[in-house]
């Protein structure tokens, strides 16, 4: 089991768009395994994107609403219906804010062997798919916040009011 350290807000790798995966080999399968090991060892988890462990590749793993798996090079289809539940992030530990997301999401991409893969979900699974795909584009959930909620989140982040990283 290989748990990798989670990168914390302020690390530039979290703000850079990840590269599409073009080679589906043993190295990629090791990355998927390391991501899942990291996810399963993390508190309050729903997913981990590759850049959260310092790898700028379009890969994430998830464990939400009884669904567990991985997705490579995802694209999303989102419903017009929305949800606004609390959301957090392993890269901003301990902070949770109501975050607007689509209620339903379908992710299209590939598995670790290069086979086409589609995952659809509602509620928490839809939120996880959107959250992790955002990571791959260099976006954090706090970037989606508005008004007073955004100001409060940014104030708490600047003040360092999030939990110390767990390794």
Residue pairs with C-beta under 8 A, 6 or more apart in sequence:
1 37
1 41
2 33
2 34
2 37
2 38
3 34
3 37
3 38
3 41
3 42
4 34
4 35
4 37
4 38
4 53
4 54
5 53
5 54
5 165
5 167
6 38
6 42
6 48
6 52
6 53
6 90
6 91
6 93
6 165
6 166
6 167
7 13
7 14
7 51
7 52
7 53
7 54
7 91
8 91
8 92
8 93
8 162
8 165
9 91
9 92
9 140
9 157
9 162
11 54
11 91
13 51
13 54
13 56
14 51
14 52
14 91
14 135
14 138
14 140
15 138
15 140
16 51
16 56
16 138
17 136
17 137
17 138
18 49
18 50
18 51
18 56
18 57
18 58
18 59
18 135
18 136
18 137
18 138
19 56
19 57
19 58
20 58
20 73
21 28
21 57
21 58
21 59
21 72
21 73
21 110
24 72
24 110
24 112
24 113
24 114
28 57
28 59
28 72
28 112
29 112
31 50
31 55
31 57
31 59
32 59
32 61
32 70
32 112
34 53
35 48
35 49
35 50
35 53
35 59
35 60
35 61
35 70
36 61
36 68
36 70
38 48
38 53
39 45
39 47
39 48
39 61
39 62
39 63
40 63
42 48
42 90
42 166
43 166
44 88
44 90
45 63
45 90
46 62
46 63
46 64
46 124
46 127
46 128
46 131
47 60
47 61
47 62
47 63
47 64
47 128
47 131
47 132
48 60
48 61
48 90
48 132
49 59
49 60
49 132
49 135
49 136
50 56
50 57
50 58
50 59
50 60
50 136
51 57
51 135
51 136
51 138
52 90
52 91
52 135
58 72
58 73
58 74
58 109
58 136
59 70
59 71
59 72
59 136
60 70
60 71
60 74
60 132
60 133
60 135
60 136
61 68
61 69
61 70
61 71
61 132
62 68
62 69
62 70
62 71
62 125
62 128
62 129
62 132
64 121
64 124
64 125
64 127
64 128
65 121
65 123
65 124
65 125
67 119
67 121
67 125
69 119
70 111
70 112
71 107
71 109
71 110
71 111
71 117
71 119
71 129
71 132
72 109
72 110
72 111
72 112
72 117
73 109
73 110
74 107
74 108
74 109
74 129
74 132
74 133
74 136
75 107
75 108
75 109
76 105
76 106
76 107
76 108
76 129
76 130
76 133
77 105
77 106
77 108
78 102
78 104
78 105
78 130
79 102
79 103
79 104
79 105
79 126
80 102
81 102
81 103
81 104
82 100
82 101
82 102
82 103
83 100
83 101
83 102
83 103
83 123
83 126
83 127
84 98
84 99
84 100
84 101
85 98
85 99
85 101
85 124
85 127
86 96
86 97
86 98
86 99
87 96
87 97
87 98
87 99
87 101
87 127
87 131
87 141
88 94
88 95
88 96
88 97
88 141
89 95
89 131
89 140
89 141
89 142
91 135
91 140
92 140
92 141
92 142
92 157
92 162
93 162
93 163
93 164
93 165
93 166
94 161
94 162
94 163
95 153
95 156
95 157
95 161
95 162
97 141
97 142
97 145
97 149
97 152
97 153
98 149
99 127
99 141
99 144
99 145
100 144
100 146
101 126
101 127
101 130
101 131
101 144
102 126
102 130
103 122
103 123
103 126
104 120
104 121
104 122
104 126
105 120
105 121
105 122
105 125
105 126
105 127
105 129
105 130
106 118
106 119
106 120
107 118
107 119
107 120
107 129
107 133
108 116
108 117
108 118
109 116
109 117
110 116
110 117
111 117
119 125
119 129
121 128
121 129
131 141
134 140
134 141
134 143
134 144
142 150
142 153
142 154
142 157
145 153
156 162
